[in-house]
Amino acid sequence: MAHASGYFKTRYRDEFFVLETRSRKTALVLLLAGLLAFPFFASPFGLDLANQVFLSLIGAVALMLLTGFAGQISLGHAGLLAAGAFTTAILFKEVQAPFWIALPGSGLIGALLGIIFGFPSLRLKGLYLALSTMALHFIVTYIGAEYQTRRGFATGVLLDAPKLGSFVVQDPRIWYLILLAADILVVLFAFNLLRSKTGRAWVAIRDRDVAAEALGVDVRFYKVSSFMITSMITCMAGSLFAYYRGFVSVEAFSFLTTIEYVAIIIVGGIGTILGAVFGTIFIVLLPYGIDAAAELLAIPPRLTNYLSAIKYGTFGLVMIIFLLLEPGGLVGIWRRILDYFLLWPFKYKPMGR
């Protein structure tokens, strides 16, 4: 049966469609075309900002899967990024491992760390689980600092540009296309995972683990699997970060990095992949927006010394504002805007929104 709006589902298999209407497919094609054209017109600074967003998005999707869908709180995200970056650095420095070995090798280390630090989730919840995952951050950064010191890399480990066959990846525009492809693969993987048995089990555990277990869900297995899969993705993001920057230092993975990722999923909207995208763009560009505002307002030089402290405090302030005024995050705002144009001039609100 045909339907004009495209929002009514008449078959069970319609639930598995990511793009349900022709307008959404058209919008996606236009978006991809714009993204592919961007690196050929952007300035070097704009290109670097886009690459930062792409790098952060991989880790943000991983944390959204773990916390937003599986319901497992983690404060060890920066530690996992550091684990991936230092695994890549060690493989490169000690055994001269190429890119196609170092990247999956970092993922394997992430999967192992996810299993180890996922076991506490079988007995701990909430704040206690968050504290246990926070230990991961300090353990990994301590090991990374020891490696830097003992191997004589006082300021950090330098990496050569990765090679794909005989081609050396150095041009920021090539990096842009590689990172864009990586983001598309990670987002598609996340969408398909959430529609699988594993993803539905995660959501059931998040909503009510006791009820999920009563319905036959293996809660222990799926809790550990959520840590394993998301840790693997995060460590691979750390590996890409190491190659992109060409430099790995423990100072790049402070606890503030974890707070930034928590801010991403809160500001974007917990429980949505689109929220990870919106939140990443907002949080990554926020410090640069503060700098631009300070320059536009001609803030005196004696006050610019406080800008770094303002940036740190802004993350907490933004999270509080969204938690109090907009729990649905940027995705909630986006949905209301869409509803306004889709339903205008009617004032009623769709069910479930």
N, C-alpha and C positions, 0 to 999 in steps of 0.2 A: 504494500500500500504506500503510495507516494505521500509525502508530507512537505508542506511549503517551508516550514521554519528550519527543518534539519536538526532539531534538538530532541525530537521524540524518537525513542528507540522501539522498534517493533520486533527485533530478533535478539536473542542472547548474544550472538557473536558481534553485535554492534557495540557491546561493551568493550571490546578489544581494539576498537579503532581509536588511534591517537588523534587523527584529524577527521572530524565528523561531517564537516560541511565544505562546500566548494569555496566559500569565502575564507575559511581558515587555511585551506590548501593554497589559495592564491596569496594570502598574507605571508605564508611560510616561504613561498617561492620568491616573493619580493624581498623578504628579509635576507634570505641566503644570497640573493643577487647583490644586495647592498653590502653585506659582509664581505663578499668576494671582491667587490670593487674598492672597498675602503682602503686597503694597504697601498693602492696605486695613486691615491690622492692625499693621504694623510701625511702630516709632518712627522719627523722622527719622534718628537715628544708624544704626539697622539698615538703613534704606532706602539710605543713602549707602554702607554697606559692601557691600550687594548690588550696587549700581551699579558700585562699584569692581571687584568680581569680574567682572561682565559686560564691563566695558571691557577688563580684563586678559585675559579669556578669548579675545577675538578675536586679539590678538597672540600668545597662547600657542598657539592652534591653528595659526597661520601658522608659528611656529618649529618646532612639532612636525612639520608637513609637510616643512619644509626639512631639519631635522636628523634627526628620528626616522624619516622614510620615504625621503627623497631622499639622506640620508647626507652632507649638506653642512653643515659646521660654520660657524656665524656668530656673531660677537661684535659685530655692528653693529646689533642690534635696537633699542637705544635711539635710535640715529641715525635709523633709519627712522621710528620714532614721532615724533621731533622734526621730521623732514622733512614728515610729514603735518600735524602741528600748525602748523608755520610756513607751510606752503603755504596752509593755510586762513586763517591770520592775515593773510598778505600779500594774498590775494585779497579778504578782507573789508575791509582798511584801504585798499588802493590802488584797487580797482575796485568796491567795495561788492557783491561777488558774493554771491548768496543761497546758502542751504544746499545746494540741489539742484545747484548748480554747483561749490561748493567741495569737497564730499565726493568726487564722481567725479574732480574735478581733482587732488585729493591722491592718489587712486588711480593716475592717469596718471603723476604724478611718481614714485610708488613703483615702477611698472612700468619706467620709464626708468632709475631708480637700480638696480633689480634686474638689468637687462640689462648696465649698465656694470660693476657690481661682481660680476656673475656670470661674466664672461669670465675672471677669474683662476682660477676653479674648473676651467677646461679644462687648466691646467698645474700647479695647486697642490693639495695635499691636506693634511689634518690640521692641524697647528699653523700651517703657512705660510698655509693658506687662512684660518684663524681670524684671523691677524694682518692679512691683507689686508682682511678685512671689518671689523676693528676700526678701520681707517683711515676707513671710512665714518662712524663715530660722531664722530670728531674733526673731520672736514671739515664735516659738517652742523651740528654745534654751534658751530663757529667762524663759519660763515656766519650762523647764527641770532643769535649774539652781535653780529656786525657790524651786522646789520639793526636789532636793538634799539638799539644805540648811535647809529648814523647817523640813524635816524628819530626819535630822542629818547624812545624807550620804555625808559628806564633800568631799570625794575623788571620790565617785561614788557608784552605787548600785550593790551589789553582787547577782548573780543568781545561783541557783543550776542547775546541768546538767539536761536536759529535760528527761522525762521518756516516753517511748512508751510501755504502759502496765506495766509490771514489769521490763522491760529492761531499764537500764540507759545508755544514749548515752554519752560516755566519750572518747572512743577510736578515735583518729584522722582518722583512716581508716574507721570507721563507719560514721563519719562526712563526709568524702570524698564521700562515696557512696550516702549518703542522699543529699548532695549538688549537686552532679552530676545528680541525679534523678530530683531534683528541677530545675536545669538548662535545662534539656531536656524537662521537662513539660512546662517551661516558653517559650522556643524557639519554641516548637510545637504550643503552644497557640498563639504566635505572628504571626507565619506563617499562621495559619488558620484564625486568626482575619483579617490579611491584605488581604486575599482572599475573605473575606465576604463583605457584603454590607457596614458594618461599616468601614472596612479598606479602601475600595474604596472611600467612602465619605470623609474620612480623607485626602486621597491623592488629591482628587478634591479640597478640601478646601485649602490645602497647595499650590497647583499650581495656583488657582485663585478662591477666595471665592465668588466673585461677579458672575462669570460664573457658579459656582457650585449651587448657590442659584437660578439663572435663570433656571437651569435645574431641579429644584425641590428638591435639597438637603436641609434638615433642618439644616442650618449652626449653629444656636444657640445650638440645641440639640447635634450635633456631636462635637462641640468645647468643651462643658462641659463634654461630655462623654469621650473625650480623656484625660482630666485631671483626671476624676474620676477613670478610669480603670488603668492608669499608676501610679497614686498616690497609689492606692490599692496595686499594685505589689511592688512598692518601699517601702511602709511601711512593707510589709511582709518580704522584704529583710532586713530591719532594725531589725525586730524581730529575724530572723535567725542569724544576726550578734550578737545580744545581747546574745542569747543562746550559740553560738559558743565561744564567748570570755568569757562568764560567768561574764561579768562586763559591766556596762553602765555608762558612764560619758559624760557630755556635751562637754568636751574638745575633744572628739573623732569625733565631728561633726562640725568642723570649716568650714568656707567658702571655704577654700582650697579644701575640699572634693567635693564641687560643681564644682570647677574649674577642678578637676581631671576627673569628669564625662563628663564635656563639652569637655575636651581634648580627652576623649575616643571616642566620636562619631565623632569628627573632624578628628582625626588621623586614626580611623578605616574606615571612609567613610560614610558620612551622607546619609541616605536613604536606608540602607541595614542592615539586621539582621546579616549577616556575618561580616559587618563592626564593629558591637558592640562586636562580639567575638574577632576579631583581635585587635581592639582598647583596649579592656580590658586586654588581655594578654600583650600587649606592655606597657601600662601605669602602670599596677600593678608591672611588673617586672623591669621597668625603674629605680626606686630608688636603687634597689638591684644591678642592672647592674652598676650604678655609684659607689656604694660602692666597687664592685668587681674590677672595673677599677682603683679606687684610691689605693686599696691594691696591685694590680698588678704593678702599676707604682711607688709604694713605696713613696707616697706623704708624706712629713714631717708632724709630729704630729701638729705643729703649724698651718698648713693649713687645717687640717681635721675639725677644728671648723667651717669652711665656707661651709662644704659639705651640711648641711641642707639648707642653702640659695641657693646653687647651684641647689639642687633638686627642690626647689620651682620655681626658674627661668627657669628650664629646661622645665617644662610643657608649659609655655608661648612661649618659643623659638621653641619647637616642633610644637605647633599649628601654629605659624607664618610660619614655613618652609613648613608644609603640605598645608596650605592655598595658599601660593605663588607658590610652585613648584609641588605639587601633590594634587589638590583639590579633586580627587577621593579617597584619602586616601590609606590605605594599601590594600583595596579591589581593587582599580584601579591598583596597582602594581601587585597584584595576578592575575587579569584578563589578564594583558599583558603577564605575564609569561605563563599562560595557553595557550593564543593565539599563543605564539611563538612555543610551542611544538605541538599544534594541527595543525598549519598551515605550519610548517617548511616543505620544504625550501621556501615556497612562502612568499612574502613580503607584500601582500596587507592586509588591516586591515578590520575586519568584520564591517558591518554597525551597528551603535548604540553603538560602543565601543570607 
